[in-house]
Amino acid sequence: MRSSSYNIVVKVDDKDGRYALLNSYTHAFDIVNQNVYQYLKTQDEKCGISEETKEKLIKRGYITSLSEEDERELVKRFLNKIYDEIRLKNFGFHFIISYDCNLRCVYCYEDPILNGCACLPKNRITKEQVDKAYEIIIEKDKDRTGIKVIHLYGGEPFLAENYEMLEYIVQKGKDLGYVFSVTSNGYDLDKYLDFLRENSKIFSFQITIDGVEDIHNERKPHYKNKDSFTRIASNVDSLLKIGIPISIRINTDPCTMERIDELLVYFRERGWFQYKNFKPYCALLRKEVPTVNKKGNFPKEMFTQSEFYRTFCEKELGGKSEERFVCQDLDVQSVLNGLLLGKSVNHKSCFCGAQTGSIIFDPLGDIYSCWDVVGQREHRVGRYIPNFILENEFADKWFNSRVSEHKCVNCKYVFFCGGGCLANAFRVTGKVQSGECNDYPRLFKYGMQQIYNKKIQRGIDEN
């Protein structure tokens, strides 16, 4: 017998010598003392734990009779089984209306195809292309139960000049029972208010506001008048009053985080927190951008994922907003809360839907599976004009991406991170494959400490 290679152990209480103990494939989650920790580490009988405790450690998977190789093979089979159950089974559908945008965000990952050296045509998707896409959606989605969602993307999908095509897409989808999730910069939404009011029940929006007004306008200027903050904020007001759910994304780096309290005050003064359909969240800005504050240049190193989350927690931003203001943490808190409450939590066999069944229809007749690489034809997975076809040479990179075939199979975090973001791996390594961790282990360990401090220690102290 030996300790499982997939145990995650984090010291959460220095004073009382307590450790959070989690097995990633059995999903057992416990708080243990120093004696149990030492026993798991050394298997020394002198650690002074009872036979009953030993039996519990075995039953919950912390102690195993499998060799390291056999346990790794067990994990590999489990990962493949999970992946096969979801791969190309449950599709997600997206329309790119055009490769055109009215803002010039300094960190835009689409900039080369929107305005740069690889600039694509600005023509909008056609009605004939939309009709063909809906034929595919109907066929692929025929067995779906529950809410049916189509995502609208760009460029900027809600450009004023896209009105007629958006109306066509939405009406066709509405007739088929779909609702629409939108990623928009929010600038031209005032041109659509009557349309959105008539269809408020079938829309939800993500709109980006990158910090207080001067930071936002520096990073997300309109291509003509530079100032985009005032108009976007006004349009958010209008959509909240209509009742449309609005998620405000704040792309965050150290400069933004330093003044995040000012933005929180602005949201409150604007009255946005009074709306139940308002939800702001911080997301990590991954590309370094030139930043300026009142004192001039403000160079700072970028956050790692764990530093970003730790800083958000230390500033107690959730508590300052009745937990309405949240931080992107790759679902760590959701997973740990679920395990703590004994809920069923899915094991991950991939990072996201780009590896299982995301279908993005673009205006050039190509299909992509990942938002981060749209327009880069070497990353397309197929075409839908004149007919739907997945091109194996390209599609297998995304739709047959098995984390079990990479070094991740040896990692104790694999069932929670799913091998990491493939697009991020490509940016870092030049390869579309799992294994780019993006600071996930430190993020997860900090998340375990947070769960203990907020929810577990209180119960222990009260008892």
Contacts in CASP RR format, 6 or more apart in sequence:
PFRMAT RR
TARGET T0000
AUTHOR 0000-0000-0000
METHOD contacts of the structure
MODEL  1
MRSSSYNIVVKVDDKDGRYALLNSYTHAFDIVNQNVYQYLKTQDEKCGIS
EETKEKLIKRGYITSLSEEDERELVKRFLNKIYDEIRLKNFGFHFIISYD
CNLRCVYCYEDPILNGCACLPKNRITKEQVDKAYEIIIEKDKDRTGIKVI
HLYGGEPFLAENYEMLEYIVQKGKDLGYVFSVTSNGYDLDKYLDFLRENS
KIFSFQITIDGVEDIHNERKPHYKNKDSFTRIASNVDSLLKIGIPISIRI
NTDPCTMERIDELLVYFRERGWFQYKNFKPYCALLRKEVPTVNKKGNFPK
EMFTQSEFYRTFCEKELGGKSEERFVCQDLDVQSVLNGLLLGKSVNHKSC
FCGAQTGSIIFDPLGDIYSCWDVVGQREHRVGRYIPNFILENEFADKWFN
SRVSEHKCVNCKYVFFCGGGCLANAFRVTGKVQSGECNDYPRLFKYGMQQ
IYNKKIQRGIDEN
1 43 0 8 1.000
1 58 0 8 1.000
1 63 0 8 1.000
1 64 0 8 1.000
1 65 0 8 1.000
2 43 0 8 1.000
2 63 0 8 1.000
2 64 0 8 1.000
2 68 0 8 1.000
3 40 0 8 1.000
3 41 0 8 1.000
3 43 0 8 1.000
3 62 0 8 1.000
3 63 0 8 1.000
3 64 0 8 1.000
4 23 0 8 1.000
4 61 0 8 1.000
4 62 0 8 1.000
4 63 0 8 1.000
4 64 0 8 1.000
4 71 0 8 1.000
5 68 0 8 1.000
5 71 0 8 1.000
5 72 0 8 1.000
5 410 0 8 1.000
5 412 0 8 1.000
6 23 0 8 1.000
6 24 0 8 1.000
6 25 0 8 1.000
6 71 0 8 1.000
6 75 0 8 1.000
6 412 0 8 1.000
6 415 0 8 1.000
7 21 0 8 1.000
7 22 0 8 1.000
7 23 0 8 1.000
7 24 0 8 1.000
7 40 0 8 1.000
7 62 0 8 1.000
7 412 0 8 1.000
8 20 0 8 1.000
8 21 0 8 1.000
8 22 0 8 1.000
8 23 0 8 1.000
8 24 0 8 1.000
8 412 0 8 1.000
8 413 0 8 1.000
8 444 0 8 1.000
8 445 0 8 1.000
8 448 0 8 1.000
9 19 0 8 1.000
9 20 0 8 1.000
9 21 0 8 1.000
9 22 0 8 1.000
9 37 0 8 1.000
9 40 0 8 1.000
10 19 0 8 1.000
10 20 0 8 1.000
10 445 0 8 1.000
10 448 0 8 1.000
10 449 0 8 1.000
11 17 0 8 1.000
11 18 0 8 1.000
11 19 0 8 1.000
12 18 0 8 1.000
12 19 0 8 1.000
12 20 0 8 1.000
12 31 0 8 1.000
12 448 0 8 1.000
12 449 0 8 1.000
12 452 0 8 1.000
12 453 0 8 1.000
12 456 0 8 1.000
12 457 0 8 1.000
13 452 0 8 1.000
13 457 0 8 1.000
16 33 0 8 1.000
17 33 0 8 1.000
17 34 0 8 1.000
17 37 0 8 1.000
18 31 0 8 1.000
18 32 0 8 1.000
18 33 0 8 1.000
18 452 0 8 1.000
18 460 0 8 1.000
19 31 0 8 1.000
19 32 0 8 1.000
19 33 0 8 1.000
19 34 0 8 1.000
19 36 0 8 1.000
19 37 0 8 1.000
20 29 0 8 1.000
20 30 0 8 1.000
20 31 0 8 1.000
20 448 0 8 1.000
20 449 0 8 1.000
20 451 0 8 1.000
20 452 0 8 1.000
20 456 0 8 1.000
21 28 0 8 1.000
21 29 0 8 1.000
21 30 0 8 1.000
21 31 0 8 1.000
21 32 0 8 1.000
21 36 0 8 1.000
21 37 0 8 1.000
21 40 0 8 1.000
21 62 0 8 1.000
22 28 0 8 1.000
22 29 0 8 1.000
22 30 0 8 1.000
22 339 0 8 1.000
22 448 0 8 1.000
23 60 0 8 1.000
23 61 0 8 1.000
23 62 0 8 1.000
24 412 0 8 1.000
24 413 0 8 1.000
24 414 0 8 1.000
24 415 0 8 1.000
24 416 0 8 1.000
25 74 0 8 1.000
25 75 0 8 1.000
25 78 0 8 1.000
25 347 0 8 1.000
25 415 0 8 1.000
26 60 0 8 1.000
26 61 0 8 1.000
27 339 0 8 1.000
27 345 0 8 1.000
27 347 0 8 1.000
28 60 0 8 1.000
28 61 0 8 1.000
28 62 0 8 1.000
29 336 0 8 1.000
29 339 0 8 1.000
29 340 0 8 1.000
30 60 0 8 1.000
31 452 0 8 1.000
31 456 0 8 1.000
31 460 0 8 1.000
32 40 0 8 1.000
35 47 0 8 1.000
35 48 0 8 1.000
35 49 0 8 1.000
36 47 0 8 1.000
36 49 0 8 1.000
36 53 0 8 1.000
36 57 0 8 1.000
38 44 0 8 1.000
38 47 0 8 1.000
39 47 0 8 1.000
39 48 0 8 1.000
39 49 0 8 1.000
39 54 0 8 1.000
39 57 0 8 1.000
40 57 0 8 1.000
40 62 0 8 1.000
40 63 0 8 1.000
54 63 0 8 1.000
57 63 0 8 1.000
58 64 0 8 1.000
64 71 0 8 1.000
66 74 0 8 1.000
72 409 0 8 1.000
72 410 0 8 1.000
75 404 0 8 1.000
75 409 0 8 1.000
75 414 0 8 1.000
76 404 0 8 1.000
76 409 0 8 1.000
78 347 0 8 1.000
79 349 0 8 1.000
79 402 0 8 1.000
79 403 0 8 1.000
79 404 0 8 1.000
79 409 0 8 1.000
79 414 0 8 1.000
79 415 0 8 1.000
80 349 0 8 1.000
80 402 0 8 1.000
80 404 0 8 1.000
82 347 0 8 1.000
82 348 0 8 1.000
82 349 0 8 1.000
83 349 0 8 1.000
83 350 0 8 1.000
83 356 0 8 1.000
83 402 0 8 1.000
83 403 0 8 1.000
83 404 0 8 1.000
86 349 0 8 1.000
86 356 0 8 1.000
87 355 0 8 1.000
87 356 0 8 1.000
87 357 0 8 1.000
87 399 0 8 1.000
87 400 0 8 1.000
88 356 0 8 1.000
88 357 0 8 1.000
88 399 0 8 1.000
89 356 0 8 1.000
89 357 0 8 1.000
90 144 0 8 1.000
90 356 0 8 1.000
90 357 0 8 1.000
91 137 0 8 1.000
91 140 0 8 1.000
91 141 0 8 1.000
91 357 0 8 1.000
91 358 0 8 1.000
91 359 0 8 1.000
92 149 0 8 1.000
92 151 0 8 1.000
92 353 0 8 1.000
92 357 0 8 1.000
92 358 0 8 1.000
92 359 0 8 1.000
93 133 0 8 1.000
93 137 0 8 1.000
93 140 0 8 1.000
93 141 0 8 1.000
93 149 0 8 1.000
93 150 0 8 1.000
93 151 0 8 1.000
93 359 0 8 1.000
93 361 0 8 1.000
94 150 0 8 1.000
94 151 0 8 1.000
94 152 0 8 1.000
94 153 0 8 1.000
94 358 0 8 1.000
94 359 0 8 1.000
94 360 0 8 1.000
94 361 0 8 1.000
94 371 0 8 1.000
95 125 0 8 1.000
95 130 0 8 1.000
95 133 0 8 1.000
95 150 0 8 1.000
95 151 0 8 1.000
95 152 0 8 1.000
95 153 0 8 1.000
95 157 0 8 1.000
95 169 0 8 1.000
95 360 0 8 1.000
95 361 0 8 1.000
96 125 0 8 1.000
96 153 0 8 1.000
96 154 0 8 1.000
96 155 0 8 1.000
96 157 0 8 1.000
96 360 0 8 1.000
96 361 0 8 1.000
96 362 0 8 1.000
96 363 0 8 1.000
96 374 0 8 1.000
97 124 0 8 1.000
97 125 0 8 1.000
97 152 0 8 1.000
97 153 0 8 1.000
97 154 0 8 1.000
97 155 0 8 1.000
97 157 0 8 1.000
97 159 0 8 1.000
97 162 0 8 1.000
97 165 0 8 1.000
97 166 0 8 1.000
97 169 0 8 1.000
97 363 0 8 1.000
98 122 0 8 1.000
98 123 0 8 1.000
98 124 0 8 1.000
98 125 0 8 1.000
98 154 0 8 1.000
98 155 0 8 1.000
98 159 0 8 1.000
98 162 0 8 1.000
98 363 0 8 1.000
99 110 0 8 1.000
99 113 0 8 1.000
99 114 0 8 1.000
99 120 0 8 1.000
99 121 0 8 1.000
99 122 0 8 1.000
99 154 0 8 1.000
99 155 0 8 1.000
99 362 0 8 1.000
99 363 0 8 1.000
99 375 0 8 1.000
100 114 0 8 1.000
100 122 0 8 1.000
100 124 0 8 1.000
100 154 0 8 1.000
100 155 0 8 1.000
100 156 0 8 1.000
100 159 0 8 1.000
101 108 0 8 1.000
101 110 0 8 1.000
101 114 0 8 1.000
101 154 0 8 1.000
101 155 0 8 1.000
101 156 0 8 1.000
101 159 0 8 1.000
101 185 0 8 1.000
102 156 0 8 1.000
102 159 0 8 1.000
102 185 0 8 1.000
102 187 0 8 1.000
102 188 0 8 1.000
102 222 0 8 1.000
102 223 0 8 1.000
103 156 0 8 1.000
103 185 0 8 1.000
103 187 0 8 1.000
103 220 0 8 1.000
103 221 0 8 1.000
103 222 0 8 1.000
103 223 0 8 1.000
103 228 0 8 1.000
104 115 0 8 1.000
104 220 0 8 1.000
104 221 0 8 1.000
104 222 0 8 1.000
104 223 0 8 1.000
105 111 0 8 1.000
105 185 0 8 1.000
105 219 0 8 1.000
105 220 0 8 1.000
106 218 0 8 1.000
106 219 0 8 1.000
106 220 0 8 1.000
106 289 0 8 1.000
106 290 0 8 1.000
107 219 0 8 1.000
107 251 0 8 1.000
107 285 0 8 1.000
107 287 0 8 1.000
107 289 0 8 1.000
108 114 0 8 1.000
109 287 0 8 1.000
109 372 0 8 1.000
110 154 0 8 1.000
110 155 0 8 1.000
110 374 0 8 1.000
110 375 0 8 1.000
112 118 0 8 1.000
112 119 0 8 1.000
113 119 0 8 1.000
113 120 0 8 1.000
113 374 0 8 1.000
113 375 0 8 1.000
113 376 0 8 1.000
114 120 0 8 1.000
114 155 0 8 1.000
118 376 0 8 1.000
120 364 0 8 1.000
120 375 0 8 1.000
121 363 0 8 1.000
121 364 0 8 1.000
123 363 0 8 1.000
124 161 0 8 1.000
124 162 0 8 1.000
124 165 0 8 1.000
124 363 0 8 1.000
125 165 0 8 1.000
125 169 0 8 1.000
125 361 0 8 1.000
125 362 0 8 1.000
125 363 0 8 1.000
126 363 0 8 1.000
127 165 0 8 1.000
127 168 0 8 1.000
129 361 0 8 1.000
129 363 0 8 1.000
129 365 0 8 1.000
129 384 0 8 1.000
129 385 0 8 1.000
130 165 0 8 1.000
130 168 0 8 1.000
130 169 0 8 1.000
130 172 0 8 1.000
131 172 0 8 1.000
132 384 0 8 1.000
132 385 0 8 1.000
132 386 0 8 1.000
132 388 0 8 1.000
133 361 0 8 1.000
133 384 0 8 1.000
134 172 0 8 1.000
134 173 0 8 1.000
134 176 0 8 1.000
136 359 0 8 1.000
136 384 0 8 1.000
136 388 0 8 1.000
137 150 0 8 1.000
137 176 0 8 1.000
138 176 0 8 1.000
140 359 0 8 1.000
141 148 0 8 1.000
147 179 0 8 1.000
148 176 0 8 1.000
148 177 0 8 1.000
148 178 0 8 1.000
148 179 0 8 1.000
149 178 0 8 1.000
149 179 0 8 1.000
149 180 0 8 1.000
149 181 0 8 1.000
150 169 0 8 1.000
150 173 0 8 1.000
150 178 0 8 1.000
150 179 0 8 1.000
150 180 0 8 1.000
150 181 0 8 1.000
151 180 0 8 1.000
151 181 0 8 1.000
151 182 0 8 1.000
151 183 0 8 1.000
152 158 0 8 1.000
152 166 0 8 1.000
152 169 0 8 1.000
152 180 0 8 1.000
152 181 0 8 1.000
152 182 0 8 1.000
152 183 0 8 1.000
152 184 0 8 1.000
153 183 0 8 1.000
153 360 0 8 1.000
153 371 0 8 1.000
153 374 0 8 1.000
154 183 0 8 1.000
154 374 0 8 1.000
156 184 0 8 1.000
156 185 0 8 1.000
156 186 0 8 1.000
156 187 0 8 1.000
156 188 0 8 1.000
157 166 0 8 1.000
157 182 0 8 1.000
157 183 0 8 1.000
157 184 0 8 1.000
158 166 0 8 1.000
158 182 0 8 1.000
158 184 0 8 1.000
158 186 0 8 1.000
158 188 0 8 1.000
158 189 0 8 1.000
158 191 0 8 1.000
158 192 0 8 1.000
159 188 0 8 1.000
160 188 0 8 1.000
160 191 0 8 1.000
163 191 0 8 1.000
163 192 0 8 1.000
163 195 0 8 1.000
166 192 0 8 1.000
166 195 0 8 1.000
167 195 0 8 1.000
170 180 0 8 1.000
170 199 0 8 1.000
170 202 0 8 1.000
173 180 0 8 1.000
174 199 0 8 1.000
174 202 0 8 1.000
178 202 0 8 1.000
179 201 0 8 1.000
179 202 0 8 1.000
179 203 0 8 1.000
179 204 0 8 1.000
180 202 0 8 1.000
180 203 0 8 1.000
180 204 0 8 1.000
181 203 0 8 1.000
181 204 0 8 1.000
181 205 0 8 1.000
181 206 0 8 1.000
182 203 0 8 1.000
182 204 0 8 1.000
182 205 0 8 1.000
182 206 0 8 1.000
183 205 0 8 1.000
183 206 0 8 1.000
184 205 0 8 1.000
184 206 0 8 1.000
184 207 0 8 1.000
185 207 0 8 1.000
185 208 0 8 1.000
185 220 0 8 1.000
185 228 0 8 1.000
185 232 0 8 1.000
186 205 0 8 1.000
186 207 0 8 1.000
186 232 0 8 1.000
186 235 0 8 1.000
186 236 0 8 1.000
187 222 0 8 1.000
187 228 0 8 1.000
187 231 0 8 1.000
187 232 0 8 1.000
187 235 0 8 1.000
189 196 0 8 1.000
189 235 0 8 1.000
189 238 0 8 1.000
189 239 0 8 1.000
190 231 0 8 1.000
190 234 0 8 1.000
190 235 0 8 1.000
190 238 0 8 1.000
193 238 0 8 1.000
193 242 0 8 1.000
196 203 0 8 1.000
196 239 0 8 1.000
196 242 0 8 1.000
196 244 0 8 1.000
197 242 0 8 1.000
200 242 0 8 1.000
200 243 0 8 1.000
200 244 0 8 1.000
203 244 0 8 1.000
203 245 0 8 1.000
204 244 0 8 1.000
204 245 0 8 1.000
204 246 0 8 1.000
204 247 0 8 1.000
205 239 0 8 1.000
205 244 0 8 1.000
205 245 0 8 1.000
205 246 0 8 1.000
205 247 0 8 1.000
206 246 0 8 1.000
206 247 0 8 1.000
206 248 0 8 1.000
206 249 0 8 1.000
207 232 0 8 1.000
207 235 0 8 1.000
207 236 0 8 1.000
207 246 0 8 1.000
207 247 0 8 1.000
207 248 0 8 1.000
207 249 0 8 1.000
208 220 0 8 1.000
208 248 0 8 1.000
208 249 0 8 1.000
208 250 0 8 1.000
208 251 0 8 1.000
209 216 0 8 1.000
209 229 0 8 1.000
209 232 0 8 1.000
209 233 0 8 1.000
209 236 0 8 1.000
209 248 0 8 1.000
209 249 0 8 1.000
209 250 0 8 1.000
209 263 0 8 1.000
210 216 0 8 1.000
210 219 0 8 1.000
210 220 0 8 1.000
210 250 0 8 1.000
210 251 0 8 1.000
210 256 0 8 1.000
211 250 0 8 1.000
211 256 0 8 1.000
211 259 0 8 1.000
211 260 0 8 1.000
211 263 0 8 1.000
212 259 0 8 1.000
212 262 0 8 1.000
212 263 0 8 1.000
212 266 0 8 1.000
213 229 0 8 1.000
213 230 0 8 1.000
215 255 0 8 1.000
215 256 0 8 1.000
215 259 0 8 1.000
215 291 0 8 1.000
216 228 0 8 1.000
216 229 0 8 1.000
217 226 0 8 1.000
217 227 0 8 1.000
217 228 0 8 1.000
217 229 0 8 1.000
218 291 0 8 1.000
218 292 0 8 1.000
219 251 0 8 1.000
219 289 0 8 1.000
220 228 0 8 1.000
220 229 0 8 1.000
221 227 0 8 1.000
221 228 0 8 1.000
222 228 0 8 1.000
222 231 0 8 1.000
233 270 0 8 1.000
236 246 0 8 1.000
236 248 0 8 1.000
236 272 0 8 1.000
237 270 0 8 1.000
237 272 0 8 1.000
239 246 0 8 1.000
240 246 0 8 1.000
240 272 0 8 1.000
240 275 0 8 1.000
240 277 0 8 1.000
240 278 0 8 1.000
243 275 0 8 1.000
243 277 0 8 1.000
244 277 0 8 1.000
245 277 0 8 1.000
245 279 0 8 1.000
246 275 0 8 1.000
246 277 0 8 1.000
246 278 0 8 1.000
246 279 0 8 1.000
247 279 0 8 1.000
247 280 0 8 1.000
247 281 0 8 1.000
248 267 0 8 1.000
248 272 0 8 1.000
248 278 0 8 1.000
248 279 0 8 1.000
248 280 0 8 1.000
248 281 0 8 1.000
249 281 0 8 1.000
249 283 0 8 1.000
250 256 0 8 1.000
250 260 0 8 1.000
250 263 0 8 1.000
250 280 0 8 1.000
250 281 0 8 1.000
250 282 0 8 1.000
250 283 0 8 1.000
251 283 0 8 1.000
251 284 0 8 1.000
251 285 0 8 1.000
252 260 0 8 1.000
252 282 0 8 1.000
252 283 0 8 1.000
252 284 0 8 1.000
252 285 0 8 1.000
252 303 0 8 1.000
252 308 0 8 1.000
253 284 0 8 1.000
253 285 0 8 1.000
253 288 0 8 1.000
253 289 0 8 1.000
253 291 0 8 1.000
253 300 0 8 1.000
253 302 0 8 1.000
253 303 0 8 1.000
254 300 0 8 1.000
254 301 0 8 1.000
254 302 0 8 1.000
254 303 0 8 1.000
254 311 0 8 1.000
255 291 0 8 1.000
255 293 0 8 1.000
255 298 0 8 1.000
255 300 0 8 1.000
256 285 0 8 1.000
257 282 0 8 1.000
257 303 0 8 1.000
257 308 0 8 1.000
257 311 0 8 1.000
257 312 0 8 1.000
257 315 0 8 1.000
258 293 0 8 1.000
259 293 0 8 1.000
260 282 0 8 1.000
260 315 0 8 1.000
260 317 0 8 1.000
261 315 0 8 1.000
261 317 0 8 1.000
261 320 0 8 1.000
264 317 0 8 1.000
264 320 0 8 1.000
264 321 0 8 1.000
264 325 0 8 1.000
267 273 0 8 1.000
267 278 0 8 1.000
267 280 0 8 1.000
272 278 0 8 1.000
272 280 0 8 1.000
273 321 0 8 1.000
273 322 0 8 1.000
273 324 0 8 1.000
278 324 0 8 1.000
279 324 0 8 1.000
279 326 0 8 1.000
280 321 0 8 1.000
280 324 0 8 1.000
280 325 0 8 1.000
280 326 0 8 1.000
281 325 0 8 1.000
281 326 0 8 1.000
281 327 0 8 1.000
281 328 0 8 1.000
282 308 0 8 1.000
282 312 0 8 1.000
282 317 0 8 1.000
282 325 0 8 1.000
282 326 0 8 1.000
282 327 0 8 1.000
282 328 0 8 1.000
283 328 0 8 1.000
284 303 0 8 1.000
284 305 0 8 1.000
284 308 0 8 1.000
284 328 0 8 1.000
285 302 0 8 1.000
285 303 0 8 1.000
286 302 0 8 1.000
286 424 0 8 1.000
288 302 0 8 1.000
291 297 0 8 1.000
291 298 0 8 1.000
291 299 0 8 1.000
291 300 0 8 1.000
292 298 0 8 1.000
303 311 0 8 1.000
304 439 0 8 1.000
304 442 0 8 1.000
305 330 0 8 1.000
305 438 0 8 1.000
305 439 0 8 1.000
305 440 0 8 1.000
305 442 0 8 1.000
305 443 0 8 1.000
306 439 0 8 1.000
306 442 0 8 1.000
306 443 0 8 1.000
306 446 0 8 1.000
307 439 0 8 1.000
308 327 0 8 1.000
309 327 0 8 1.000
309 329 0 8 1.000
309 332 0 8 1.000
309 443 0 8 1.000
309 446 0 8 1.000
309 447 0 8 1.000
310 446 0 8 1.000
312 327 0 8 1.000
313 327 0 8 1.000
313 450 0 8 1.000
317 325 0 8 1.000
317 327 0 8 1.000
318 324 0 8 1.000
318 325 0 8 1.000
318 326 0 8 1.000
319 325 0 8 1.000
329 443 0 8 1.000
329 447 0 8 1.000
330 417 0 8 1.000
330 440 0 8 1.000
330 443 0 8 1.000
332 416 0 8 1.000
332 443 0 8 1.000
332 444 0 8 1.000
332 447 0 8 1.000
333 447 0 8 1.000
333 450 0 8 1.000
333 451 0 8 1.000
335 345 0 8 1.000
335 416 0 8 1.000
336 447 0 8 1.000
336 448 0 8 1.000
336 451 0 8 1.000
337 451 0 8 1.000
337 455 0 8 1.000
338 345 0 8 1.000
339 345 0 8 1.000
340 451 0 8 1.000
340 455 0 8 1.000
340 456 0 8 1.000
347 415 0 8 1.000
348 414 0 8 1.000
348 415 0 8 1.000
348 416 0 8 1.000
348 417 0 8 1.000
348 418 0 8 1.000
348 419 0 8 1.000
349 402 0 8 1.000
349 403 0 8 1.000
349 404 0 8 1.000
349 415 0 8 1.000
349 418 0 8 1.000
350 356 0 8 1.000
350 401 0 8 1.000
350 403 0 8 1.000
350 418 0 8 1.000
350 419 0 8 1.000
350 434 0 8 1.000
351 417 0 8 1.000
351 418 0 8 1.000
351 419 0 8 1.000
351 420 0 8 1.000
351 421 0 8 1.000
351 422 0 8 1.000
351 434 0 8 1.000
352 358 0 8 1.000
352 421 0 8 1.000
353 369 0 8 1.000
354 369 0 8 1.000
354 370 0 8 1.000
354 371 0 8 1.000
354 398 0 8 1.000
354 422 0 8 1.000
354 423 0 8 1.000
355 369 0 8 1.000
355 398 0 8 1.000
355 399 0 8 1.000
355 401 0 8 1.000
355 422 0 8 1.000
356 399 0 8 1.000
357 369 0 8 1.000
357 399 0 8 1.000
358 369 0 8 1.000
358 370 0 8 1.000
359 367 0 8 1.000
359 369 0 8 1.000
360 367 0 8 1.000
360 368 0 8 1.000
360 369 0 8 1.000
360 370 0 8 1.000
360 371 0 8 1.000
360 374 0 8 1.000
361 367 0 8 1.000
361 384 0 8 1.000
362 368 0 8 1.000
362 374 0 8 1.000
362 375 0 8 1.000
364 375 0 8 1.000
365 383 0 8 1.000
365 384 0 8 1.000
365 385 0 8 1.000
366 375 0 8 1.000
366 377 0 8 1.000
366 380 0 8 1.000
366 382 0 8 1.000
366 383 0 8 1.000
366 384 0 8 1.000
367 380 0 8 1.000
367 381 0 8 1.000
367 382 0 8 1.000
367 383 0 8 1.000
367 384 0 8 1.000
367 388 0 8 1.000
367 390 0 8 1.000
368 374 0 8 1.000
368 375 0 8 1.000
368 379 0 8 1.000
368 380 0 8 1.000
368 381 0 8 1.000
369 381 0 8 1.000
369 395 0 8 1.000
369 398 0 8 1.000
369 399 0 8 1.000
370 379 0 8 1.000
370 398 0 8 1.000
370 422 0 8 1.000
370 423 0 8 1.000
372 421 0 8 1.000
372 423 0 8 1.000
372 424 0 8 1.000
373 379 0 8 1.000
373 423 0 8 1.000
373 426 0 8 1.000
378 394 0 8 1.000
379 394 0 8 1.000
379 397 0 8 1.000
379 398 0 8 1.000
379 432 0 8 1.000
380 391 0 8 1.000
380 394 0 8 1.000
381 390 0 8 1.000
381 391 0 8 1.000
381 394 0 8 1.000
381 395 0 8 1.000
381 397 0 8 1.000
381 398 0 8 1.000
381 399 0 8 1.000
382 389 0 8 1.000
382 390 0 8 1.000
382 391 0 8 1.000
382 394 0 8 1.000
382 395 0 8 1.000
383 389 0 8 1.000
383 391 0 8 1.000
390 399 0 8 1.000
397 432 0 8 1.000
398 422 0 8 1.000
398 432 0 8 1.000
401 422 0 8 1.000
401 432 0 8 1.000
401 433 0 8 1.000
401 434 0 8 1.000
403 409 0 8 1.000
403 414 0 8 1.000
403 418 0 8 1.000
403 419 0 8 1.000
403 434 0 8 1.000
403 435 0 8 1.000
406 419 0 8 1.000
406 433 0 8 1.000
406 434 0 8 1.000
406 435 0 8 1.000
407 435 0 8 1.000
408 414 0 8 1.000
408 417 0 8 1.000
408 418 0 8 1.000
408 419 0 8 1.000
408 420 0 8 1.000
408 434 0 8 1.000
408 435 0 8 1.000
411 417 0 8 1.000
411 419 0 8 1.000
411 437 0 8 1.000
413 437 0 8 1.000
413 440 0 8 1.000
413 441 0 8 1.000
413 444 0 8 1.000
416 440 0 8 1.000
416 444 0 8 1.000
417 437 0 8 1.000
417 440 0 8 1.000
417 444 0 8 1.000
418 434 0 8 1.000
419 434 0 8 1.000
419 435 0 8 1.000
419 436 0 8 1.000
419 437 0 8 1.000
420 434 0 8 1.000
420 435 0 8 1.000
420 436 0 8 1.000
420 437 0 8 1.000
420 438 0 8 1.000
420 440 0 8 1.000
421 436 0 8 1.000
421 438 0 8 1.000
422 432 0 8 1.000
422 433 0 8 1.000
422 434 0 8 1.000
423 432 0 8 1.000
424 436 0 8 1.000
424 438 0 8 1.000
425 431 0 8 1.000
425 432 0 8 1.000
425 433 0 8 1.000
425 434 0 8 1.000
425 435 0 8 1.000
425 436 0 8 1.000
426 432 0 8 1.000
428 436 0 8 1.000
429 436 0 8 1.000
END
